[in-house]
């Protein structure tokens, strides 16, 4: 028989906890990312902001800092809420339109510290220009960017893009924290030798005060036994129903009581000092919602039912507030006040109104951390039992995906980017940098920048291989890459301006011209062959077609366009001839309006090749001529 089975349910009452249970409790800490149980000594606890409804500056000051302070003291921007370095006492409107403000705003969204104005200017002048792969001479040679004034905007755009890429590469992962509040539930969890390894005792966080949660919850739980002679208040309101009770922490004696279907033994033991319930007809049947909410949304209704509901709402407010005033002496002695109010209007009935008994700032205020039913005395009892007894619950399930990601961050696995980076030589890293820059410029078809970058970095086009090899196995050279991606303009630039060798083969034995199916790209090779001549490269082994000038291709394109045009005209003429033949098949009428010989029985067959509109026109003409013939016969008689 297990140890927990030997215990009575009453031994788990938090205001009279069994000594054996209390001594066996050990507070559990969990990782915020993986929800894995972590030893307290492994990592210092921290308080996540999402677990507490409100944290005062005094309480936050008690938490030890987890990292060394920054040299720049940040302050929160009152307009946008963005933390920016405090360099001046106040900011004018021009600051919020500046690039520095926009960049710091983007950094704050990525969880990065803000930059000072000097740091931002240095970054703009160094890193951004470096990433553009250029210098002053490059911008002079660049025919694609004639406007020098736009360079600042380009550098700013590039900085913003780099921030977005950094966020994407990191997977938007935040640093995890370890705390006893990271339980993925409204409970604080305690390990106990009385339970199996997969289970723990749970107690609702809302039972503790803010100080107890921030300091030592286990000591707070032990102090509950000293509150045994105190009481707590419970209030529920919603849908015109109100229930309130002052409950003593000293339970009733239920010895000899029998279980029944309506109440458990623990609910029978709830010691209600005073209680009260009200019900008023304030909600619209079948439609729901209070009458005041309906009036605010649709306008004031003038029915008898709406008038009754308005009166009942005011009566309920008056009755509840009078009751709170009457219970003021009880409320002063309560250690905690639990409230469940559906909507802000219902909450204002109990808290925060003019001359209120319970203020919004009252530290004893709590909310029920679970769903409740209609406000009744029996529901108050059930809620109190749920709150005030330890619960045996399972430990949170570990987030396997987050755990694997964390392990990868801590120790890079073989084959991963981090592990590969550690093994790379400085030369490989430099080659990868060049590859990334050149690929970016090729994609944008920035010919002058490609030429300038290659000359400035003294890159041998025919010897340079794109790295990493695994990524560029099909196109190891710049010419292979440009050809495979149908960048016909860049193919011609590489061949003519940079003297790229078209006969170099990839690991599959394919030359650059063989890995493209684009007609314009293949033509670019032929045009380059015509410009460079037959002696420069072995064009036959490179599989490049016959040398042709651009003018020859233009003439061929014009002839092809003329041929296509003539074919289209021929087809149009054939269609017109078909229509003429069909028109000849129209039925003929005599002067008397009668159909011609042989037309009558074959009319359907003759009309088969006509469109519906043509058929309708013929039939209308036929009927008109027949009518004329009848009129002539009648007038002749």
Residue, then its C-alpha position, 0 to 999 in steps of 0.5 A: x500500500x502506497x504512502x499517499x493511500x494511507x493519508x486522509x483527504x483532510x490531511x491535505x488541507x493547506x491550513x492544517x497540513x499534515x506534518x508528514x506531508x509538509x516535511x516531504x515537500x520540495x519545491x520544483x523548478x522548470x525550464x520555461x522552454x522545455x518544461x523539464x524539471x531542473x535542479x535548483x542549483x543548476x540555474x538561478x531562478x528567475x521570474x517570468x513576467x507572464x506568470x504574475x498579474x502585477x509586479x511592483x518595482x520594489x519586488x522586482x528589485x529583490x530579484x538578483x540580476x542574471x547578467x552584468x549591467x550595460x554601459x548605456x542606461x536605457x530608458x523607455x520611450x514614452x511614445x512608442x514604448x521602445x527602450x532607447x539609450x538615454x543620451x538626451x533629456x527629451x526628444x523632439x518630433x524629428x527624432x521619431x522620424x529618424x533612421x536611428x529610431x526606426x532601426x532601434x525599434x527593429x532591434x527591440x523587436x528582435x530582442x537586441x539592445x539599442x544603439x547610440x547615435x554614434x554607434x549607428x553612424x559607424x554601423x551605417x558607414x562600415x558594415x552596410x557599405x561592406x555588405x554592399x561589396x563596394x567602395x567609392x570606385x565601385x559606385x563610380x563604375x556602377x551604371x545601374x545606380x546613377x543617383x548617388x543620393x540614394x546610397x544612404x537609403x540603400x544602406x538603411x534598407x540593407x541594415x533592416x534586411x540583415x536584422x530580419x535575416x538574423x532573426x530568421x537564422x536564430x529561429x526567433x528563440x528566446x533565452x529560457x529561464x528556470x523558475x518554480x512558476x514555469x509549471x504550464x499550469x495554475x499550480x505550484x508543484x512540490x516533489x514528495x517522497x510520498x508520491x511516485x516519481x511522475x507525480x507531484x503535489x499541486x497548490x494554486x498560485x493564487x493562494x499565495x500573496x505576491x511576496x510569498x510567490x517572489x520569495x519562498x513559496x514553501x515557507x509561505x505554505x508552512x505559514x498557512x497553518x498560522x492562518x487557521x483562525x482567519x477567514x477568506x471571502x468568496x464572491x461570484x456574480x454574473x447573469x443576474x446571479x450573485x453568491x457571496x460567503x465569508x469562509x472560516x479556515x477552521x473546517x467543521x467537524x464532519x465525523x459521522x457525516x455520510x457522503x451524498x450525491x450533492x456534497x462531498x465530505x470536504x464540502x460538508x466541512x466548509x465552515x461558512x461564517x455568513x453567506x448570501x445569494x441574490x438573483x435578479x432577472x437582468x439577462x435577455x432569455x435565449x439571447x443572453x447579455x445584460x440589458x445595459x449591454x444591449x442598450x449600449x450596442x443597439x440603443x435603448x429599447x422601450x419594451x416592458x421586459x427591457x424596463x424590468x431588466x433595467x430596474x433589476x440591474x440597478x436593484x442588484x447593484x444596490x443589494x450587493x453593495x449594501x451587503x458588502x457594506x454590511x460585511x465590512x467588518x468580516x472583510x477586514x479580517x479576511x486574508x484573501x478575497x476571491x472574485x469571479x465577475x463576468x465582464x468589467x461591468x459586473x466587476x465594478x459592482x464589487x470593486x472600484x466604485x465610488x465609496x467601495x469597500x474593496x479597492x482595486x489596489x487591495x493586495x488580497x484580491x484574487x481571481x479563481x484560477x479555474x472555471x466555475x458554474x452558476x453563482x450559488x452557495x454550493x458552487x462557493x463550497x466546491x470552489x473553496x475545496x478546490x482551492x484549499x486542498x493539495x492536488x496530486x497531479x502529473x508533472x508537465x510533459x517535456x517539450x521534446x522539440x524545444x529540448x532538442x533545439x536547446x541541445x543543438x544550441x549548447x553542443x553543435x551536432x556533427x554536420x550542423x552549421x555550428x560544427x561545420x563553422x568550427x572546422x572551417x579554415x580561414x580560407x574556406x570562410x573567406x571563399x564562402x563570403x565571396x560566394x555569398x556576395x557574388x551570388x547576390x550580385x549575380x541574382x540582381x544582375x549588377x554587372x558593374x558591381x560584379x566586375x568591380x568586386x572580382x577585380x578588387x578582391x583579385x578573384x580568378x574567375x576560372x579558378x574560383x569555386x563556389x562554396x560550400x561544395x555540397x550546395x553548389x555541386x551542380x554549378x561550381x563556377x560563376x558561369x555555371x550558376x548564371x547559366x543554370x539560373x538563366x541569367x543570360x546578361x550575366x553570362x555574356x558579361x562573364x564570358x566577354x568582360x571577365x574571360x570565363x572559360x565555357x569548357x569547365x565541367x561540373x562534377x557530372x561532366x556538364x559544361x555551363x551551356x549544357x545545364x540551361x534550357x533557356x534559348x536566350x542564355x544559349x544565344x548569349x554563349x553564341x554571341x560571346x563566341x562570335x565576339x571573342x573569336x574561335x581561338x580564345x576557347x575550345x568552343x567545340x568541347x564546351x558544346x556552344x552552338x555556331x557563332x552568331x552576332x546579335x544582329x543575326x539573331x535579331x534578323x532571325x527573330x524578325x523573320x520568325x515574327x513575319x512568318x508567324x504573322x503571315x500564318x495568323x493572317x492565313x488562318x484568319x482568311x480561311x475562317x472568313x472563307x468558311x463564313x462566306x460558304x455558310x452564308x451561300x447556304x442560306x435558304x432562297x425565297x421566291x418573289x411570292x415569299x415561298x422557299x426555293x425548290x428543294x429548300x424546304x425539306x433540307x433546311x435543317x441540314x443546310x443550317x447545320x454549319x451556322x451559328x445560333x445567331x445566323x440561324x435566328x436571322x434566317x428564320x426571322x427572314x423566312x417568317x417575314x417573307x412568308x407573311x408578305x406572301x400571305x398579305x399579297x394573296x389576301x389583297x389579290x383576292 
